[in-house]
Amino acid sequence: MSRLDQTFGPLRDRDEKALGLFLTDGFPAPDATVPLLRAIDRGGADFIELGMPFSDPLAEGRPIQRASAQALSHDVTLADTFRTAEAFRTESETPLLLMGYVNPVLKYGVQAFCQNAAAAGVDGLILPDLPPEESDALCDAAAAHDLDLVFLVAPNTSDERMRTVDERATGFVYAVSVTGLTGSDLADAPTVDDYLEHTRELVDQNPLLVGFGIKSHDDAMRLSRHTDGFIVGSALINRVSALWDAPERPMPERLDAVESFARHLKSGTPAPALDLDPA
């Protein structure tokens, strides 16, 4: 069984929602990523998405766009991301997925990318701009190296395509809550509930996770009623930005605040209030 399978099974048995957290590699600085990954791991993340910086992250809103640009300004490469994954894996068995876009993977070489990702301890890949109908090469390479390959669905995805995604995906299916970008405001709750309830009926081969727009434990619990868990990215990026924009805060205090935010998302415990960028 993969680490994701080993994680989702017991959570489902306990009727507990899985928490996935996203952090861009090299953000807010290359030497901060691994300590931040360890902080959100301690805070209760059930799996982690490590973002591969890219110049044109077309599914991302402003917070993750800025995080990616900031990482690229530090010359962070895919090789660096593999090293980050390897460093994280030395101290944790929490599932780690690489999230990014398909062009850098194609340029790196599909087989070499999957081989090096697996060697670094990565468990899966999320590539939002990879159409399932054009995914044969990546599906084969990922399977050959025991990597899960996650695909996405959205409110405007047809029933037929949802079934195709469920057949192609391994690990889980990622349900985008809104027809928009990461960090978007959540759509009207009844509409989102209807969409996720319908998606749950169609996705029956994989766990179903929901993401985009989740900023709090209450958001997470409301959206995940019809899913196996939820994913948070932009809200974490905004919190990290606010903490690193306050140079008077010592590093242990910053990491404790990030850990507390992860714990808040997972279980609803209070998190320290910060002056967050609303974008």
Kinemage of the C-alpha trace (Angstrom):
@kinemage 1
@onewidth
@group {chain A} dominant
@subgroup {mainchain}
@vectorlist {calphas} color= white
{ca met a 1} P 0.000 0.000 0.000
{ca ser a 2} L 1.108 3.543 -0.698
{ca arg a 3} L 1.562 6.058 2.104
{ca leu a 4} L -1.622 7.776 0.934
{ca asp a 5} L -3.585 4.508 1.138
{ca gln a 6} L -2.159 3.863 4.597
{ca thr a 7} L -3.253 7.363 5.632
{ca phe a 8} L -6.750 7.514 4.176
{ca gly a 9} L -7.877 4.074 5.341
{ca pro a 10} L -7.580 4.661 9.105
{ca leu a 11} L -8.979 8.196 8.757
{ca arg a 12} L -12.046 6.829 6.989
{ca asp a 13} L -12.481 4.170 9.679
{ca arg a 14} L -12.488 6.945 12.320
{ca asp a 15} L -14.791 9.158 10.224
{ca glu a 16} L -12.038 11.791 10.341
{ca lys a 17} L -11.383 14.261 7.540
{ca ala a 18} L -7.928 14.275 5.953
{ca leu a 19} L -6.020 17.565 5.991
{ca gly a 20} L -3.705 18.366 3.096
{ca leu a 21} L -1.516 21.472 3.193
{ca phe a 22} L 0.293 23.135 0.293
{ca leu a 23} L 3.595 25.006 0.526
{ca thr a 24} L 5.733 26.285 -2.342
{ca asp a 25} L 9.315 25.038 -2.304
{ca gly a 26} L 11.795 27.863 -1.760
{ca phe a 27} L 9.180 30.077 -0.127
{ca pro a 28} L 9.589 32.354 1.722
{ca ala a 29} L 13.282 31.470 1.410
{ca pro a 30} L 15.057 28.253 0.446
{ca asp a 31} L 16.284 27.595 3.988
{ca ala a 32} L 12.773 28.046 5.439
{ca thr a 33} L 10.892 25.399 3.465
{ca val a 34} L 11.967 22.273 5.326
{ca pro a 35} L 11.410 23.784 8.802
{ca leu a 36} L 7.961 24.917 7.631
{ca leu a 37} L 7.143 21.461 6.269
{ca arg a 38} L 8.092 19.972 9.615
{ca ala a 39} L 5.949 22.542 11.445
{ca ile a 40} L 2.808 21.740 9.453
{ca asp a 41} L 3.588 18.057 9.838
{ca arg a 42} L 3.668 18.494 13.623
{ca gly a 43} L 0.446 20.480 13.374
{ca gly a 44} L -1.422 17.472 12.056
{ca ala a 45} L -1.222 17.539 8.260
{ca asp a 46} L -2.255 14.124 6.965
{ca phe a 47} L -0.440 14.777 3.692
{ca ile a 48} L 1.552 17.647 2.242
{ca glu a 49} L 1.739 19.150 -1.231
{ca leu a 50} L 5.126 20.631 -2.071
{ca gly a 51} L 4.774 23.192 -4.848
{ca met a 52} L 7.260 23.165 -7.702
{ca pro a 53} L 7.910 26.847 -8.543
{ca phe a 54} L 6.840 27.779 -12.057
{ca ser a 55} L 6.691 31.052 -13.968
{ca asp a 56} L 3.129 30.542 -15.233
{ca pro a 57} L 1.069 28.803 -12.513
{ca leu a 58} L -2.235 29.152 -14.344
{ca ala a 59} L -4.510 27.647 -11.661
{ca glu a 60} L -3.142 29.854 -8.891
{ca gly a 61} L -4.410 33.098 -7.410
{ca arg a 62} L -2.171 35.929 -6.249
{ca pro a 63} L -0.794 34.394 -3.011
{ca ile a 64} L 0.613 31.271 -4.654
{ca gln a 65} L 1.666 33.209 -7.761
{ca arg a 66} L 3.709 35.499 -5.526
{ca ala a 67} L 5.141 32.556 -3.595
{ca ser a 68} L 6.233 30.904 -6.834
{ca ala a 69} L 7.782 34.132 -8.129
{ca gln a 70} L 9.591 34.601 -4.818
{ca ala a 71} L 11.003 31.077 -4.984
{ca leu a 72} L 12.131 31.580 -8.582
{ca ser a 73} L 13.875 34.799 -7.543
{ca his a 74} L 16.000 32.543 -5.328
{ca asp a 75} L 16.777 30.360 -8.387
{ca val a 76} L 14.921 27.344 -6.965
{ca thr a 77} L 14.949 24.444 -9.446
{ca leu a 78} L 13.359 21.004 -9.664
{ca ala a 79} L 16.613 19.547 -8.373
{ca asp a 80} L 16.246 21.765 -5.303
{ca thr a 81} L 12.677 20.544 -4.825
{ca phe a 82} L 13.841 16.944 -4.901
{ca arg a 83} L 16.419 17.795 -2.243
{ca thr a 84} L 13.717 19.435 -0.118
{ca ala a 85} L 11.576 16.316 -0.391
{ca glu a 86} L 14.522 14.105 0.526
{ca ala a 87} L 15.324 16.233 3.576
{ca phe a 88} L 11.706 16.134 4.762
{ca arg a 89} L 11.518 12.375 4.265
{ca thr a 90} L 14.468 11.750 6.595
{ca glu a 91} L 12.265 12.656 9.591
{ca ser a 92} L 8.695 11.897 8.537
{ca glu a 93} L 6.502 9.238 6.929
{ca thr a 94} L 3.705 11.727 6.157
{ca pro a 95} L 2.741 11.439 2.467
{ca leu a 96} L 4.369 14.100 0.303
{ca leu a 97} L 3.123 15.007 -3.166
{ca leu a 98} L 4.679 17.354 -5.703
{ca met a 99} L 2.211 19.871 -7.116
{ca gly a 100} L 2.989 21.883 -10.227
{ca tyr a 101} L 2.631 22.149 -13.969
{ca val a 102} L 3.431 19.762 -16.731
{ca asn a 103} L 5.882 21.796 -18.864
{ca pro a 104} L 8.792 21.626 -16.381
{ca val a 105} L 8.178 17.882 -16.027
{ca leu a 106} L 8.279 17.392 -19.791
{ca lys a 107} L 11.440 19.483 -20.070
{ca tyr a 108} L 13.092 17.516 -17.260
{ca gly a 109} L 12.048 14.231 -18.879
{ca val a 110} L 9.056 12.244 -17.683
{ca gln a 111} L 10.926 9.070 -16.778
{ca ala a 112} L 13.818 10.883 -15.102
{ca phe a 113} L 11.419 13.122 -13.203
{ca cys a 114} L 9.394 10.234 -11.812
{ca gln a 115} L 12.526 8.244 -10.986
{ca asn a 116} L 14.114 11.135 -9.110
{ca ala a 117} L 10.885 12.049 -7.342
{ca ala a 118} L 10.454 8.518 -6.066
{ca ala a 119} L 14.112 8.345 -5.012
{ca ala a 120} L 13.586 11.532 -2.972
{ca gly a 121} L 10.692 9.958 -1.074
{ca val a 122} L 7.828 11.610 -2.971
{ca asp a 123} L 4.526 9.718 -2.954
{ca gly a 124} L 2.560 11.327 -5.755
{ca leu a 125} L 2.062 14.095 -8.289
{ca ile a 126} L -0.615 16.735 -8.875
{ca leu a 127} L -0.415 18.448 -12.275
{ca pro a 128} L -3.537 20.596 -12.798
{ca asp a 129} L -2.877 21.288 -16.491
{ca leu a 130} L -2.384 17.620 -17.439
{ca pro a 131} L -5.525 16.438 -19.278
{ca pro a 132} L -6.374 12.855 -18.338
{ca glu a 133} L -6.815 12.030 -22.027
{ca glu a 134} L -3.175 12.988 -22.654
{ca ser a 135} L -1.674 11.453 -19.542
{ca asp a 136} L -0.596 8.002 -20.745
{ca ala a 137} L 3.152 8.683 -20.571
{ca leu a 138} L 2.972 10.183 -17.095
{ca cys a 139} L 0.556 7.537 -15.848
{ca asp a 140} L 2.921 4.799 -17.000
{ca ala a 141} L 6.038 6.462 -15.574
{ca ala a 142} L 4.338 7.259 -12.281
{ca ala a 143} L 3.073 3.699 -11.919
{ca ala a 144} L 6.509 2.306 -12.723
{ca his a 145} L 7.951 4.282 -9.808
{ca asp a 146} L 5.041 3.729 -7.378
{ca leu a 147} L 3.893 7.342 -7.551
{ca asp a 148} L 0.228 8.234 -7.257
{ca leu a 149} L -1.113 10.591 -9.924
{ca val a 150} L -3.932 12.893 -8.823
{ca phe a 151} L -6.377 14.503 -11.251
{ca leu a 152} L -8.786 17.375 -10.691
{ca val a 153} L -12.485 17.974 -11.262
{ca ala a 154} L -14.431 21.248 -11.044
{ca pro a 155} L -18.062 22.401 -10.876
{ca asn a 156} L -18.184 22.559 -14.689
{ca thr a 157} L -16.759 19.038 -15.219
{ca ser a 158} L -19.144 16.706 -17.004
{ca asp a 159} L -20.266 13.440 -15.437
{ca glu a 160} L -18.455 11.472 -18.133
{ca arg a 161} L -15.203 13.315 -17.507
{ca met a 162} L -15.529 12.841 -13.738
{ca arg a 163} L -15.755 9.093 -14.297
{ca thr a 164} L -12.695 9.248 -16.581
{ca val a 165} L -10.753 11.164 -13.938
{ca asp a 166} L -11.740 8.617 -11.288
{ca glu a 167} L -10.534 5.775 -13.527
{ca arg a 168} L -7.221 7.489 -14.277
{ca ala a 169} L -6.422 8.856 -10.836
{ca thr a 170} L -4.624 7.080 -8.052
{ca gly a 171} L -4.230 8.377 -4.510
{ca phe a 172} L -7.277 10.634 -4.633
{ca val a 173} L -9.395 12.896 -6.830
{ca tyr a 174} L -9.067 16.627 -6.179
{ca ala a 175} L -12.409 18.456 -6.335
{ca val a 176} L -11.931 22.174 -6.989
{ca ser a 177} L -14.639 23.981 -5.012
{ca val a 178} L -15.078 26.892 -7.436
{ca thr a 179} L -14.637 27.549 -11.129
{ca gly a 180} L -11.735 29.887 -10.435
{ca leu a 181} L -8.261 30.159 -8.944
{ca thr a 182} L -6.716 29.062 -5.679
{ca gly a 183} L -7.518 31.506 -2.916
{ca ser a 184} L -10.903 32.403 -4.442
{ca asp a 185} L -13.796 33.219 -2.158
{ca leu a 186} L -16.007 30.222 -1.593
{ca ala a 187} L -19.078 30.013 -3.785
{ca asp a 188} L -22.618 29.884 -2.413
{ca ala a 189} L -22.702 26.961 0.029
{ca pro a 190} L -25.800 25.163 -1.328
{ca thr a 191} L -24.339 25.213 -4.847
{ca val a 192} L -21.000 23.865 -3.644
{ca asp a 193} L -22.744 21.242 -1.509
{ca asp a 194} L -24.825 20.047 -4.462
{ca tyr a 195} L -21.756 19.819 -6.683
{ca leu a 196} L -19.691 17.923 -4.099
{ca glu a 197} L -22.559 15.578 -3.226
{ca his a 198} L -22.978 14.776 -6.917
{ca thr a 199} L -19.222 14.332 -7.376
{ca arg a 200} L -19.132 11.952 -4.410
{ca glu a 201} L -21.707 9.760 -6.200
{ca leu a 202} L -19.555 9.604 -9.343
{ca val a 203} L -16.097 9.239 -7.770
{ca asp a 204} L -16.194 5.789 -6.215
{ca gln a 205} L -12.725 4.365 -6.938
{ca asn a 206} L -10.673 6.974 -5.066
{ca pro a 207} L -10.910 9.170 -1.981
{ca leu a 208} L -12.337 12.609 -2.808
{ca leu a 209} L -10.653 15.761 -1.430
{ca val a 210} L -11.886 19.340 -1.805
{ca gly a 211} L -9.754 22.462 -2.110
{ca phe a 212} L -9.650 26.136 -3.209
{ca gly a 213} L -10.899 28.907 -0.949
{ca ile a 214} L -10.684 27.146 2.424
{ca lys a 215} L -9.357 29.569 5.039
{ca ser a 216} L -10.512 28.122 8.381
{ca his a 217} L -11.615 24.994 10.204
{ca asp a 218} L -15.242 26.041 9.757
{ca asp a 219} L -14.755 26.372 5.983
{ca ala a 220} L -13.106 22.974 5.927
{ca met a 221} L -15.831 21.199 7.863
{ca arg a 222} L -18.581 22.803 5.778
{ca leu a 223} L -17.020 21.875 2.439
{ca ser a 224} L -15.840 18.399 3.393
{ca arg a 225} L -19.249 17.034 4.414
{ca his a 226} L -19.363 15.084 1.151
{ca thr a 227} L -15.625 14.418 0.810
{ca asp a 228} L -12.893 12.484 2.580
{ca gly a 229} L -10.962 15.614 3.437
{ca phe a 230} L -9.767 19.038 2.355
{ca ile a 231} L -6.729 20.913 1.082
{ca val a 232} L -5.501 24.378 2.101
{ca gly a 233} L -2.871 26.381 0.227
{ca ser a 234} L -3.380 30.129 -0.155
{ca ala a 235} L -4.432 30.660 3.471
{ca leu a 236} L -1.203 29.008 4.625
{ca ile a 237} L 0.870 31.007 2.140
{ca asn a 238} L -0.713 34.251 3.380
{ca arg a 239} L 0.032 33.313 6.976
{ca val a 240} L 3.655 32.471 6.216
{ca ser a 241} L 4.017 35.753 4.318
{ca ala a 242} L 2.688 37.738 7.279
{ca leu a 243} L 5.015 35.955 9.687
{ca trp a 244} L 8.100 36.461 7.519
{ca asp a 245} L 7.192 40.118 6.946
{ca ala a 246} L 7.642 40.633 10.687
{ca pro a 247} L 11.430 40.376 11.133
{ca glu a 248} L 11.160 41.018 14.866
{ca arg a 249} L 9.544 37.594 15.336
{ca pro a 250} L 12.128 34.885 16.162
{ca met a 251} L 12.108 31.801 13.950
{ca pro a 252} L 10.772 29.405 16.634
{ca glu a 253} L 7.803 31.740 17.206
{ca arg a 254} L 7.055 31.858 13.463
{ca leu a 255} L 7.169 28.091 13.179
{ca asp a 256} L 4.978 27.674 16.270
{ca ala a 257} L 2.392 29.992 14.687
{ca val a 258} L 2.379 27.924 11.488
{ca glu a 259} L 2.050 24.711 13.488
{ca ser a 260} L -0.873 26.235 15.411
{ca phe a 261} L -2.596 27.195 12.155
{ca ala a 262} L -2.298 23.625 10.864
{ca arg a 263} L -3.729 22.367 14.146
{ca his a 264} L -6.589 24.873 13.859
{ca leu a 265} L -7.479 23.651 10.379
{ca lys a 266} L -7.417 20.039 11.490
{ca ser a 267} L -9.212 20.244 14.830
{ca gly a 268} L -10.571 23.759 15.277
{ca thr a 269} L -8.231 24.865 18.057
{ca pro a 270} L -7.612 28.640 18.082
{ca ala a 271} L -4.774 29.985 15.953
{ca pro a 272} L -2.871 33.220 16.667
{ca ala a 273} L -4.453 36.245 14.954
{ca leu a 274} L -2.249 37.862 12.319
{ca asp a 275} L -2.535 40.848 10.011
{ca leu a 276} L -2.940 38.807 6.823
{ca asp a 277} L -2.816 40.020 3.251
{ca pro a 278} L -6.457 39.755 2.100
{ca ala a 279} L -5.510 39.068 -1.539
